[in-house]
Amino acid sequence: MTTLKIKDLRSRIEGKEILKGLSLEIHGGEIHAIMGPNGTGKSTLASALMGHPKYEVTDGRVTLDDEDLLEMEVDERARAGLFLAMQYPSEIAGVTNSDFLRSAVNARRGEGNEVSLIRFIRQMESKMKGLEMNPEFSHRYLNEGFSGGEKKRNEILQMMLLEPKFVILDEVDSGLDIDALRIVANGVNELRSPDRGFLIITHYQRLLNYITPDFVHVMMQGRIVKSGGPELAHRLEAEGYDWVKEELGITDETAGQDA
């Protein structure tokens, strides 16, 4: 079974420790949601897993199908099947969306197994239609001049074309209106599979109205402090995080700091 295992992960940025012994195990077919107040390390977790050079991993172990993820370069992690839909997708002038996407797909498939141009175009156009994206977006420079919602749909388009083993969605719902949220969620649900796991990082339960998680985790102090089912997200939405802090004896002064 496809499995992502995170054990006692510690990471720091500019000398400040953010992740403080985080552990989590995700199997194919599962959707895990991580929620938590601002400044608890949620986005740091996503960046550390993907290998962002600003985030130094100081301890712990991460494996993807028993392979040491932390020993891989960023491109190797992507080829191994890890995908990150970023909170703030980058703009790249001079590179069209279609050229970027086809290059990413072929890098994932490997030399000698590249997708033909005709097949790629058909796949891209089909996925764009499902995401209600203007076909002209394939010819525009990557994310340049895209609205926030258009960038997020483009991230989901990448995910659908790459078909990764594990998907990390870092606040993909931020800045989306209801219609865009529904479309993005439909794209995620379309890729649900026994062979694919999801880690959804979000502040709000509203995304989880469209994507039903198997597990919900609360993150504080740079680690996961409480886990449950979808009902946990509903309680957090209704009552906030104070009851978790009170239950676990966590104060604002002891809470971790995100970056």
DAVEN-V143616 format. One record per pair of residues at least 24 apart in sequence whose C-alpha atoms are under 6 Angstrom apart, sorted by the first residue. I is the first residue (numbers start at 1). J is the second residue. Records with the same first field share a line. If there is no record, write none. Layout:
I=J  J
//
This chain:
2=27  28  65
3=27  64  65
4=63  64
5=62  63
6=62
7=60  61
8=60
9=59  60
10=57  58  59
11=56  57  58
12=55  56
13=55
18=222
19=222
20=222  223
22=223
27=197
28=194  195  196  197
29=193  194  195  196  197
30=197
31=197  198  213  214
32=199  213  215  216
33=199  200  201  216
34=201  216  217  218
35=202  203  218
36=218  219
39=257  258
40=220  221  222  256  257  258
41=222  258
79=108
81=164  165
82=164  166
83=167
84=168
85=155  169
86=170
87=170  171  172
91=142  143  144
92=142
93=141
94=141
95=141
96=139  140  141  142
97=138  140  141  142
98=138
105=162
131=183
149=176
165=196
166=196  197  198
167=198
168=199  200
169=200  201
170=201
171=201  202
185=210
205=233
221=255  256
222=256
//
